[in-house]
Amino acid sequence: MARYWPGRSLLELYRGEMSWRELSVFIRYLPPDSATARALHRRSPEEEFWTPERHLAAATVDGVNFGNALAAYIASDPKKRGRFKAPPPIERPGVKRSKGKSIRFGGRHGSGARELSQVFGGAAAHQ
């Protein structure tokens, strides 16, 4: 507590200057990198490293890498280039990448464009 709330101490609880509810609020809203929060949530060292800000930074880097790869693909010679291959994203704990090349939608293989069109009332929905 001393690190995040200077001037506050657990002695206040025993002196009657702080209620148990106030202490529980202090503990509930500790930053994820605090020792108490890590002990309560039992995160692995890898998960502790990945704060929400770091996830957002990784998503930003992934977006920039994708944009750069797409720009290089578009600028390349159309006769020599193959299919566009997106760069792999930065690995994150708890996020599983799909290995398949097709999207499963409604239990069928394929893009599911017709099913999506029916859901959103497109041209295929009226046929």
N, C-alpha and C positions, 0 to 999 in steps of 0.2 A: 504493500500500500504506500509505503514511504516514497517509492520511486514515481508513482503515478499521481498521488495526492499528497504533495508535501504539506507537512503540518498536521496530518492526520495519523493516528496510531491506533493499534488494537487495544492499547491501554484505555482508550476512551470507552470501549465496550464494557470493560470491567469497572470503570468509574461511574458508569451510568450516563455518560455524555453522548453515547451512540447506541441506537437500538439494533437488535438483531436484523430487522428488516433493512435498515440503512446499510449494515455490513453486507447483507446478501445482494443489495443493489450494487455496491462497490465491486463485489466479486463478479457478479453477472456481467458487468460492463468493462471488465479488464480487457486490455488489448490482447489479441491472440498470441503475441510474442512474449507475454508475461509468463513467468515461471508457474504461477498459480493456474492460469488458463491452460497451459501445456499439461500440467499435472492432472487437472480435472478432465480434460478431453482426451488424454492419452494419444496424442498424435505422433506419428512417426517423424523422425527428423526431416525426411523429405517433404512431408506435408506441412511441417512448421515453416519451412522455407517459402512455400507458395502461399503468400498472402493474396487477398483480392487484388491489390495493386499490381502484384507481380503477374497474376493471371491476365489482367488487362494489358500490361506491357507485352506479355507474350502474344496476346491476340493482335496487338498493334504490329509487332514484328512479323507475325504470320501474314497479316494483310499487306504489309509493305513488300514482303518477299513474293507473295502471289502477284501483286501488281507489277513488280519488276520482271518476273518470269513471263507474265502475259505480254508486257511491252516488248520484251526480247523476242517472243514468239511471233508477234504481229510484225515486227520489223525484219524478221528473217525472210529468206527467199521462199515463196510459196511452193516452188517446185521441189525444194530440198527438205522441207520440214515435214515431220510426221504429225501425229496427234499431239495436242497440248497436254503436257503432264505437269500438274501443279507440284510445287515443292512440298516436301513433307513438313507438317507443322511441328512446332516445338513440343517435345514430350512434356506432359503435365501429369502429376499424380492424380489418380482417380478418374482420368478421362481415357476411355478406350476408343481406339480408332477402328473403324470398320475396314476389313480387308477385301470385301467383295467389290465387284465393279458395277453391279446393278442395285437399284433401290428396291426394297420390298415394300409394296403398298397394297394393303388389303389382301395379303397372302399370295400375291402373284408377283412374278418377276417382271421387270421393266420399269419404265419411268412413272407409270400410273397417271399419265396426262389425261386420259379419258375419265378416270375416276375423279381426279381433281376437278376437271371441268364440270362434271355432274354435281360435285359438292358445291361449287361456286356458281352454278347456273350458266355455264358457257354454252357454246354452239352444240357440243356433243350432248348436252343435257336435253335439248329439245328435239333430238332425232328419234 
